[in-house]
């Protein structure tokens, strides 16, 4: 849930080796997504973040999109089955496409 995401975010802030994090079906809501997004502002190693089948919604997706404006390592972000609107998903995809090759996918599933 959100509390677990907060603890993981603390670890991600200092971790320099983790490449992939699968948090599929962990009951992470907007608050947990905000914690993870905060960590993405400073994390330089994570390449894949799977948040499929949580409850982050548009609010949580917005936090993640903001973090991806500065994060340079994330290549794949999975947001399927999260109550994220099509408009928010498209906005996030458009934002990430402006980063060029640094982000390969924002999608529904792996």
N, CA, C and O atoms as CSV, one atom per row, in Angstrom:
chain,resi,resn,atom,element,x,y,z
A,1,UNK,N,N,0.809,-1.188,0.000
A,1,UNK,CA,C,0.000,0.000,0.000
A,1,UNK,C,C,0.854,1.254,0.000
A,1,UNK,O,O,2.042,1.209,-0.318
A,2,UNK,N,N,0.244,2.364,0.356
A,2,UNK,CA,C,0.930,3.651,0.339
A,2,UNK,C,C,2.090,3.709,1.332
A,2,UNK,O,O,3.132,4.293,1.035
A,3,UNK,N,N,1.912,3.105,2.509
A,3,UNK,CA,C,2.983,3.119,3.512
A,3,UNK,C,C,4.195,2.330,3.016
A,3,UNK,O,O,5.334,2.766,3.183
A,4,UNK,N,N,3.950,1.185,2.415
A,4,UNK,CA,C,5.045,0.394,1.856
A,4,UNK,C,C,5.743,1.133,0.731
A,4,UNK,O,O,6.967,1.075,0.609
A,5,UNK,N,N,4.967,1.831,-0.095
A,5,UNK,CA,C,5.550,2.614,-1.185
A,5,UNK,C,C,6.442,3.720,-0.628
A,5,UNK,O,O,7.479,4.037,-1.211
A,6,UNK,N,N,6.041,4.304,0.494
A,6,UNK,CA,C,6.856,5.350,1.120
A,6,UNK,C,C,8.198,4.785,1.564
A,6,UNK,O,O,9.232,5.427,1.376
A,7,UNK,N,N,8.194,3.592,2.150
A,7,UNK,CA,C,9.453,2.962,2.572
A,7,UNK,C,C,10.327,2.611,1.365
A,7,UNK,O,O,11.543,2.804,1.395
A,8,UNK,N,N,9.706,2.099,0.312
A,8,UNK,CA,C,10.469,1.792,-0.903
A,8,UNK,C,C,11.049,3.053,-1.518
A,8,UNK,O,O,12.174,3.046,-2.017
A,9,UNK,N,N,10.289,4.126,-1.482
A,9,UNK,CA,C,10.769,5.399,-2.028
A,9,UNK,C,C,12.007,5.870,-1.275
A,9,UNK,O,O,12.948,6.382,-1.880
A,10,UNK,N,N,12.006,5.698,0.050
A,10,UNK,CA,C,13.194,6.070,0.834
A,10,UNK,C,C,14.416,5.307,0.349
A,10,UNK,O,O,15.502,5.874,0.227
A,11,UNK,N,N,14.239,4.029,0.073
A,11,UNK,CA,C,15.350,3.208,-0.406
A,11,UNK,C,C,15.768,3.612,-1.817
A,11,UNK,O,O,16.959,3.634,-2.128
A,12,UNK,N,N,14.805,3.928,-2.665
A,12,UNK,CA,C,15.117,4.314,-4.039
A,12,UNK,C,C,15.915,5.609,-4.110
A,12,UNK,O,O,16.681,5.817,-5.051
A,13,UNK,N,N,15.741,6.470,-3.134
A,13,UNK,CA,C,16.461,7.743,-3.132
A,13,UNK,C,C,17.969,7.537,-3.030
A,13,UNK,O,O,18.739,8.356,-3.533
A,14,UNK,N,N,18.391,6.469,-2.395
A,14,UNK,CA,C,19.829,6.239,-2.193
A,14,UNK,C,C,20.364,5.053,-2.984
A,14,UNK,O,O,21.577,4.856,-3.050
A,15,UNK,N,N,19.479,4.260,-3.584
A,15,UNK,CA,C,19.913,3.072,-4.312
A,15,UNK,C,C,20.519,3.463,-5.652
A,15,UNK,O,O,20.001,4.335,-6.349
A,16,UNK,N,N,21.623,2.807,-6.005
A,16,UNK,CA,C,22.282,3.103,-7.277
A,16,UNK,C,C,22.414,1.875,-8.166
A,16,UNK,O,O,23.088,1.932,-9.195
A,17,UNK,N,N,21.781,0.762,-7.787
A,17,UNK,CA,C,21.958,-0.451,-8.587
A,17,UNK,C,C,20.665,-1.101,-9.061
A,17,UNK,O,O,20.692,-1.842,-10.044
A,18,UNK,N,N,19.541,-0.855,-8.408
A,18,UNK,CA,C,18.285,-1.489,-8.795
A,18,UNK,C,C,17.840,-0.984,-10.161
A,18,UNK,O,O,17.733,0.224,-10.373
A,19,UNK,N,N,17.582,-1.900,-11.085
A,19,UNK,CA,C,17.185,-1.549,-12.444
A,19,UNK,C,C,15.685,-1.702,-12.689
A,19,UNK,O,O,15.110,-0.962,-13.487
A,20,UNK,N,N,15.047,-2.658,-12.006
A,20,UNK,CA,C,13.631,-2.942,-12.253
A,20,UNK,C,C,12.913,-3.130,-10.930
A,20,UNK,O,O,13.411,-3.795,-10.021
A,21,UNK,N,N,11.721,-2.523,-10.837
A,21,UNK,CA,C,10.904,-2.650,-9.638
A,21,UNK,C,C,9.476,-2.969,-10.053
A,21,UNK,O,O,8.819,-2.178,-10.730
A,22,UNK,N,N,9.008,-4.142,-9.635
A,22,UNK,CA,C,7.662,-4.585,-9.950
A,22,UNK,C,C,6.790,-4.429,-8.715
A,22,UNK,O,O,6.945,-5.154,-7.732
A,23,UNK,N,N,5.874,-3.476,-8.779
A,23,UNK,CA,C,4.938,-3.226,-7.678
A,23,UNK,C,C,3.503,-3.487,-8.119
A,23,UNK,O,O,2.559,-2.881,-7.611
A,24,UNK,N,N,3.362,-4.390,-9.064
A,24,UNK,CA,C,2.073,-4.822,-9.593
A,24,UNK,C,C,1.190,-5.342,-8.457
A,24,UNK,O,O,1.646,-6.136,-7.635
A,25,UNK,N,N,-0.059,-4.902,-8.406
A,25,UNK,CA,C,-1.050,-5.374,-7.434
A,25,UNK,C,C,-0.611,-5.187,-5.982
A,25,UNK,O,O,-0.621,-6.136,-5.199
A,26,UNK,N,N,-0.229,-3.972,-5.631
A,26,UNK,CA,C,0.204,-3.683,-4.264
A,26,UNK,C,C,-0.660,-2.645,-3.554
A,26,UNK,O,O,-0.259,-2.111,-2.521
A,27,UNK,N,N,-1.837,-2.354,-4.096
A,27,UNK,CA,C,-2.764,-1.419,-3.470
A,27,UNK,C,C,-2.131,-0.047,-3.229
A,27,UNK,O,O,-2.360,0.582,-2.196
A,28,UNK,N,N,-1.334,0.403,-4.194
A,28,UNK,CA,C,-0.708,1.720,-4.106
A,28,UNK,C,C,-1.662,2.754,-4.679
A,28,UNK,O,O,-2.130,2.632,-5.811
A,29,UNK,N,N,-1.941,3.772,-3.877
A,29,UNK,CA,C,-2.838,4.844,-4.292
A,29,UNK,C,C,-2.057,6.088,-4.674
A,29,UNK,O,O,-0.840,6.032,-4.851
A,30,UNK,N,N,-2.757,7.219,-4.800
A,30,UNK,CA,C,-2.103,8.470,-5.184
A,30,UNK,C,C,-0.991,8.893,-4.221
A,30,UNK,O,O,0.034,9.425,-4.646
A,31,UNK,N,N,-1.197,8.654,-2.927
A,31,UNK,CA,C,-0.182,9.029,-1.941
A,31,UNK,C,C,1.102,8.218,-2.136
A,31,UNK,O,O,2.202,8.767,-2.094
A,32,UNK,N,N,0.954,6.915,-2.348
A,32,UNK,CA,C,2.124,6.070,-2.595
A,32,UNK,C,C,2.826,6.444,-3.883
A,32,UNK,O,O,4.055,6.439,-3.950
A,33,UNK,N,N,2.043,6.771,-4.918
A,33,UNK,CA,C,2.627,7.195,-6.187
A,33,UNK,C,C,3.412,8.489,-6.004
A,33,UNK,O,O,4.460,8.676,-6.622
A,34,UNK,N,N,2.907,9.382,-5.157
A,34,UNK,CA,C,3.617,10.639,-4.892
A,34,UNK,C,C,4.968,10.365,-4.225
A,34,UNK,O,O,5.963,11.008,-4.558
A,35,UNK,N,N,5.007,9.416,-3.290
A,35,UNK,CA,C,6.278,9.052,-2.644
A,35,UNK,C,C,7.258,8.493,-3.673
A,35,UNK,O,O,8.430,8.869,-3.696
A,36,UNK,N,N,6.770,7.595,-4.518
A,36,UNK,CA,C,7.637,7.018,-5.543
A,36,UNK,C,C,8.118,8.090,-6.517
A,36,UNK,O,O,9.274,8.081,-6.939
A,37,UNK,N,N,7.227,9.008,-6.869
A,37,UNK,CA,C,7.606,10.093,-7.775
A,37,UNK,C,C,8.703,10.955,-7.162
A,37,UNK,O,O,9.644,11.352,-7.850
A,38,UNK,N,N,8.583,11.243,-5.873
A,38,UNK,CA,C,9.628,12.027,-5.196
A,38,UNK,C,C,10.983,11.337,-5.306
A,38,UNK,O,O,12.007,11.988,-5.514
A,39,UNK,N,N,10.979,10.015,-5.166
A,39,UNK,CA,C,12.232,9.261,-5.273
A,39,UNK,C,C,12.786,9.317,-6.692
A,39,UNK,O,O,14.002,9.349,-6.883
A,40,UNK,N,N,11.907,9.328,-7.684
A,40,UNK,CA,C,12.363,9.369,-9.075
A,40,UNK,C,C,13.063,10.677,-9.421
A,40,UNK,O,O,13.809,10.737,-10.398
A,41,UNK,N,N,12.832,11.721,-8.637
A,41,UNK,CA,C,13.521,12.984,-8.874
A,41,UNK,C,C,15.029,12.827,-8.680
A,41,UNK,O,O,15.811,13.557,-9.289
A,42,UNK,N,N,15.442,11.875,-7.834
A,42,UNK,CA,C,16.880,11.733,-7.539
A,42,UNK,C,C,17.460,10.384,-7.942
A,42,UNK,O,O,18.679,10.260,-8.060
A,43,UNK,N,N,16.631,9.375,-8.155
A,43,UNK,CA,C,17.132,8.052,-8.518
A,43,UNK,C,C,17.692,8.083,-9.924
A,43,UNK,O,O,17.092,8.657,-10.832
A,44,UNK,N,N,18.867,7.450,-10.099
A,44,UNK,CA,C,19.526,7.456,-11.412
A,44,UNK,C,C,19.751,6.058,-11.969
A,44,UNK,O,O,20.462,5.904,-12.963
A,45,UNK,N,N,19.165,5.036,-11.355
A,45,UNK,CA,C,19.416,3.679,-11.828
A,45,UNK,C,C,18.171,2.938,-12.310
A,45,UNK,O,O,18.279,2.059,-13.165
A,46,UNK,N,N,17.000,3.269,-11.787
A,46,UNK,CA,C,15.794,2.518,-12.111
A,46,UNK,C,C,15.411,2.718,-13.581
A,46,UNK,O,O,15.267,3.847,-14.049
A,47,UNK,N,N,15.250,1.599,-14.298
A,47,UNK,CA,C,14.905,1.637,-15.718
A,47,UNK,C,C,13.470,1.187,-15.983
A,47,UNK,O,O,12.864,1.612,-16.967
A,48,UNK,N,N,12.919,0.332,-15.118
A,48,UNK,CA,C,11.577,-0.202,-15.300
A,48,UNK,C,C,10.804,-0.071,-13.988
A,48,UNK,O,O,11.267,-0.506,-12.933
A,49,UNK,N,N,9.627,0.533,-14.071
A,49,UNK,CA,C,8.741,0.634,-12.915
A,49,UNK,C,C,7.366,0.128,-13.326
A,49,UNK,O,O,6.691,0.732,-14.161
A,50,UNK,N,N,6.962,-0.984,-12.731
A,50,UNK,CA,C,5.673,-1.608,-13.031
A,50,UNK,C,C,4.713,-1.304,-11.898
A,50,UNK,O,O,4.856,-1.811,-10.786
A,51,UNK,N,N,3.729,-0.465,-12.201
A,51,UNK,CA,C,2.695,-0.109,-11.233
A,51,UNK,C,C,1.327,-0.591,-11.681
A,51,UNK,O,O,0.308,-0.070,-11.228
A,52,UNK,N,N,1.290,-1.577,-12.564
A,52,UNK,CA,C,0.020,-2.124,-13.033
A,52,UNK,C,C,-0.855,-2.577,-11.863
A,52,UNK,O,O,-0.355,-3.021,-10.829
A,53,UNK,N,N,-2.152,-2.457,-12.048
A,53,UNK,CA,C,-3.154,-2.977,-11.123
A,53,UNK,C,C,-3.017,-2.451,-9.700
A,53,UNK,O,O,-3.041,-3.211,-8.732
A,54,UNK,N,N,-2.872,-1.133,-9.597
A,54,UNK,CA,C,-2.933,-0.439,-8.319
A,54,UNK,C,C,-4.090,0.553,-8.405
A,54,UNK,O,O,-4.983,0.381,-9.235
A,55,UNK,N,N,-4.090,1.570,-7.579
A,55,UNK,CA,C,-5.179,2.549,-7.590
A,55,UNK,C,C,-4.630,3.971,-7.598
A,55,UNK,O,O,-5.143,4.838,-6.890
A,56,UNK,N,N,-3.593,4.216,-8.392
A,56,UNK,CA,C,-2.924,5.522,-8.338
A,56,UNK,C,C,-3.758,6.645,-8.943
A,56,UNK,O,O,-3.598,7.802,-8.555
A,57,UNK,N,N,-4.640,6.333,-9.881
A,57,UNK,CA,C,-5.517,7.345,-10.460
A,57,UNK,C,C,-4.768,8.452,-11.178
A,57,UNK,O,O,-3.547,8.409,-11.330
A,58,UNK,N,N,-5.528,9.443,-11.616
A,58,UNK,CA,C,-4.947,10.574,-12.342
A,58,UNK,C,C,-4.002,11.391,-11.464
A,58,UNK,O,O,-2.985,11.896,-11.939
A,59,UNK,N,N,-4.340,11.518,-10.198
A,59,UNK,CA,C,-3.496,12.301,-9.280
A,59,UNK,C,C,-2.112,11.674,-9.152
A,59,UNK,O,O,-1.101,12.366,-9.266
A,60,UNK,N,N,-2.067,10.371,-8.918
A,60,UNK,CA,C,-0.783,9.689,-8.805
A,60,UNK,C,C,-0.008,9.709,-10.101
A,60,UNK,O,O,1.212,9.875,-10.091
A,61,UNK,N,N,-0.702,9.541,-11.228
A,61,UNK,CA,C,-0.041,9.577,-12.531
A,61,UNK,C,C,0.552,10.956,-12.797
A,61,UNK,O,O,1.609,11.066,-13.418
A,62,UNK,N,N,-0.117,12.001,-12.336
A,62,UNK,CA,C,0.406,13.358,-12.501
A,62,UNK,C,C,1.711,13.539,-11.730
A,62,UNK,O,O,2.647,14.156,-12.239
A,63,UNK,N,N,1.784,13.009,-10.511
A,63,UNK,CA,C,3.020,13.073,-9.726
A,63,UNK,C,C,4.161,12.371,-10.472
A,63,UNK,O,O,5.273,12.892,-10.559
A,64,UNK,N,N,3.870,11.195,-11.003
A,64,UNK,CA,C,4.897,10.441,-11.726
A,64,UNK,C,C,5.354,11.190,-12.973
A,64,UNK,O,O,6.549,11.242,-13.266
A,65,UNK,N,N,4.416,11.765,-13.701
A,65,UNK,CA,C,4.764,12.515,-14.910
A,65,UNK,C,C,5.672,13.693,-14.571
A,65,UNK,O,O,6.636,13.960,-15.288
A,66,UNK,N,N,5.370,14.393,-13.486
A,66,UNK,CA,C,6.215,15.522,-13.080
A,66,UNK,C,C,7.638,15.070,-12.781
A,66,UNK,O,O,8.599,15.735,-13.166
A,67,UNK,N,N,7.773,13.946,-12.098
A,67,UNK,CA,C,9.105,13.433,-11.765
A,67,UNK,C,C,9.871,13.037,-13.014
A,67,UNK,O,O,11.091,13.192,-13.075
A,68,UNK,N,N,9.165,12.531,-14.002
A,68,UNK,CA,C,9.836,12.083,-15.214
A,68,UNK,C,C,10.349,13.235,-16.063
A,68,UNK,O,O,11.068,13.013,-17.037
A,69,UNK,N,N,9.995,14.444,-15.712
A,69,UNK,CA,C,10.556,15.610,-16.400
A,69,UNK,C,C,12.045,15.747,-16.103
A,69,UNK,O,O,12.796,16.304,-16.903
A,70,UNK,N,N,12.474,15.227,-14.931
A,70,UNK,CA,C,13.886,15.353,-14.552
A,70,UNK,C,C,14.614,14.010,-14.472
A,70,UNK,O,O,15.838,13.966,-14.593
A,71,UNK,N,N,13.883,12.925,-14.271
A,71,UNK,CA,C,14.508,11.606,-14.189
A,71,UNK,C,C,15.070,11.232,-15.554
A,71,UNK,O,O,14.411,11.418,-16.576
A,72,UNK,N,N,16.297,10.703,-15.566
A,72,UNK,CA,C,16.939,10.367,-16.837
A,72,UNK,C,C,17.132,8.873,-17.050
A,72,UNK,O,O,17.622,8.468,-18.104
A,73,UNK,N,N,16.761,8.046,-16.084
A,73,UNK,CA,C,17.053,6.616,-16.209
A,73,UNK,C,C,15.845,5.758,-16.579
A,73,UNK,O,O,16.008,4.725,-17.227
A,74,UNK,N,N,14.641,6.161,-16.183
A,74,UNK,CA,C,13.469,5.305,-16.396
A,74,UNK,C,C,13.151,5.173,-17.883
A,74,UNK,O,O,13.018,6.169,-18.594
A,75,UNK,N,N,13.033,3.929,-18.338
A,75,UNK,CA,C,12.745,3.636,-19.741
A,75,UNK,C,C,11.348,3.067,-19.942
A,75,UNK,O,O,10.761,3.238,-21.010
A,76,UNK,N,N,10.808,2.393,-18.932
A,76,UNK,CA,C,9.493,1.769,-19.037
A,76,UNK,C,C,8.689,2.064,-17.776
A,76,UNK,O,O,9.158,1.848,-16.658
A,77,UNK,N,N,7.482,2.558,-17.973
A,77,UNK,CA,C,6.556,2.828,-16.876
A,77,UNK,C,C,5.230,2.183,-17.231
A,77,UNK,O,O,4.626,2.509,-18.254
A,78,UNK,N,N,4.779,1.272,-16.390
A,78,UNK,CA,C,3.531,0.550,-16.644
A,78,UNK,C,C,2.463,1.022,-15.668
A,78,UNK,O,O,2.641,0.956,-14.452
A,79,UNK,N,N,1.345,1.499,-16.221
A,79,UNK,CA,C,0.278,2.092,-15.418
A,79,UNK,C,C,-1.079,1.455,-15.681
A,79,UNK,O,O,-2.105,2.060,-15.370
A,80,UNK,N,N,-1.115,0.264,-16.238
A,80,UNK,CA,C,-2.385,-0.374,-16.574
A,80,UNK,C,C,-3.225,-0.681,-15.346
A,80,UNK,O,O,-2.697,-0.953,-14.268
A,81,UNK,N,N,-4.542,-0.634,-15.522
A,81,UNK,CA,C,-5.510,-0.967,-14.471
A,81,UNK,C,C,-5.266,-0.160,-13.200
A,81,UNK,O,O,-5.142,-0.718,-12.110
A,82,UNK,N,N,-5.200,1.148,-13.356
A,82,UNK,CA,C,-4.935,2.058,-12.248
A,82,UNK,C,C,-5.948,3.181,-12.138
A,82,UNK,O,O,-5.707,4.156,-11.427
A,83,UNK,N,N,-7.067,3.069,-12.821
A,83,UNK,CA,C,-8.040,4.155,-12.826
A,83,UNK,C,C,-7.426,5.460,-13.320
A,83,UNK,O,O,-7.783,6.542,-12.853
A,84,UNK,N,N,-6.494,5.346,-14.274
A,84,UNK,CA,C,-5.902,6.522,-14.902
A,84,UNK,C,C,-6.673,6.775,-16.189
A,84,UNK,O,O,-6.842,5.867,-17.004
A,85,UNK,N,N,-7.132,7.988,-16.372
A,85,UNK,CA,C,-7.921,8.320,-17.552
A,85,UNK,C,C,-7.079,8.233,-18.820
A,85,UNK,O,O,-5.856,8.371,-18.787
A,86,UNK,N,N,-7.754,8.006,-19.921
A,86,UNK,CA,C,-7.069,7.961,-21.211
A,86,UNK,C,C,-6.352,9.279,-21.479
A,86,UNK,O,O,-5.252,9.291,-22.032
A,87,UNK,N,N,-6.969,10.376,-21.090
A,87,UNK,CA,C,-6.356,11.692,-21.310
A,87,UNK,C,C,-5.060,11.825,-20.519
A,87,UNK,O,O,-4.073,12.347,-21.035
A,88,UNK,N,N,-5.053,11.356,-19.268
A,88,UNK,CA,C,-3.833,11.443,-18.445
A,88,UNK,C,C,-2.752,10.525,-19.006
A,88,UNK,O,O,-1.583,10.908,-19.065
A,89,UNK,N,N,-3.133,9.312,-19.422
A,89,UNK,CA,C,-2.149,8.402,-20.027
A,89,UNK,C,C,-1.540,9.023,-21.275
A,89,UNK,O,O,-0.328,8.957,-21.479
A,90,UNK,N,N,-2.376,9.621,-22.107
A,90,UNK,CA,C,-1.870,10.232,-23.333
A,90,UNK,C,C,-0.964,11.417,-23.014
A,90,UNK,O,O,0.079,11.595,-23.644
A,91,UNK,N,N,-1.362,12.219,-22.042
A,91,UNK,CA,C,-0.538,13.355,-21.638
A,91,UNK,C,C,0.836,12.887,-21.150
A,91,UNK,O,O,1.857,13.491,-21.476
A,92,UNK,N,N,0.849,11.813,-20.372
A,92,UNK,CA,C,2.108,11.264,-19.877
A,92,UNK,C,C,2.951,10.724,-21.026
A,92,UNK,O,O,4.160,10.951,-21.071
A,93,UNK,N,N,2.316,10.010,-21.953
A,93,UNK,CA,C,3.040,9.506,-23.127
A,93,UNK,C,C,3.640,10.650,-23.918
A,93,UNK,O,O,4.801,10.585,-24.323
A,94,UNK,N,N,2.859,11.702,-24.144
A,94,UNK,CA,C,3.341,12.855,-24.909
A,94,UNK,C,C,4.525,13.510,-24.212
A,94,UNK,O,O,5.511,13.868,-24.856
A,95,UNK,N,N,4.427,13.664,-22.900
A,95,UNK,CA,C,5.521,14.247,-22.133
A,95,UNK,C,C,6.785,13.427,-22.297
A,95,UNK,O,O,7.861,13.973,-22.541
A,96,UNK,N,N,6.655,12.116,-22.164
A,96,UNK,CA,C,7.826,11.258,-22.224
A,96,UNK,C,C,8.420,11.191,-23.626
A,96,UNK,O,O,9.627,11.001,-23.775
A,97,UNK,N,N,7.597,11.342,-24.644
A,97,UNK,CA,C,8.122,11.328,-26.005
A,97,UNK,C,C,9.030,12.521,-26.249
A,97,UNK,O,O,9.918,12.458,-27.100
A,98,UNK,N,N,8.823,13.606,-25.516
A,98,UNK,CA,C,9.687,14.771,-25.674
A,98,UNK,C,C,11.086,14.497,-25.135
A,98,UNK,O,O,12.024,15.243,-25.416
A,99,UNK,N,N,11.222,13.428,-24.363
A,99,UNK,CA,C,12.532,13.048,-23.825
A,99,UNK,C,C,13.320,12.214,-24.816
A,99,UNK,O,O,14.459,11.839,-24.538
A,100,UNK,N,N,12.744,11.921,-25.948
A,100,UNK,CA,C,13.450,11.139,-26.949
A,100,UNK,C,C,13.571,9.692,-26.551
A,100,UNK,O,O,12.601,9.075,-26.110
A,101,UNK,N,N,14.753,9.152,-26.704
A,101,UNK,CA,C,14.989,7.724,-26.487
A,101,UNK,C,C,15.072,7.333,-25.014
A,101,UNK,O,O,15.135,6.144,-24.701
A,102,UNK,N,N,15.072,8.288,-24.120
A,102,UNK,CA,C,15.234,7.945,-22.711
A,102,UNK,C,C,14.066,7.161,-22.144
A,102,UNK,O,O,14.240,6.401,-21.191
A,103,UNK,N,N,12.899,7.327,-22.699
A,103,UNK,CA,C,11.750,6.561,-22.230
A,103,UNK,C,C,11.136,5.834,-23.407
A,103,UNK,O,O,10.699,6.448,-24.381
A,104,UNK,N,N,11.110,4.523,-23.301
A,104,UNK,CA,C,10.627,3.709,-24.420
A,104,UNK,C,C,9.146,3.414,-24.316
A,104,UNK,O,O,8.497,3.215,-25.343
A,105,UNK,N,N,8.587,3.377,-23.124
A,105,UNK,CA,C,7.185,2.943,-23.034
A,105,UNK,C,C,6.497,3.495,-21.795
A,105,UNK,O,O,7.062,3.515,-20.702
A,106,UNK,N,N,5.277,3.935,-21.995
A,106,UNK,CA,C,4.324,4.164,-20.916
A,106,UNK,C,C,3.131,3.381,-21.373
A,106,UNK,O,O,2.532,3.708,-22.398
A,107,UNK,N,N,2.773,2.367,-20.650
A,107,UNK,CA,C,1.729,1.548,-21.205
A,107,UNK,C,C,0.831,0.918,-20.197
A,107,UNK,O,O,0.986,1.045,-18.982
A,108,UNK,N,N,-0.122,0.229,-20.769
A,108,UNK,CA,C,-1.115,-0.485,-19.991
A,108,UNK,C,C,-0.527,-1.722,-19.354
A,108,UNK,O,O,-0.776,-1.987,-18.178
A,109,UNK,N,N,0.252,-2.487,-20.106
A,109,UNK,CA,C,0.809,-3.724,-19.579
A,109,UNK,C,C,2.207,-3.937,-20.133
A,109,UNK,O,O,2.651,-3.215,-21.026
A,110,UNK,N,N,2.890,-4.925,-19.600
A,110,UNK,CA,C,4.229,-5.250,-20.098
A,110,UNK,C,C,4.134,-5.991,-21.400
A,110,UNK,O,O,5.157,-6.353,-21.980
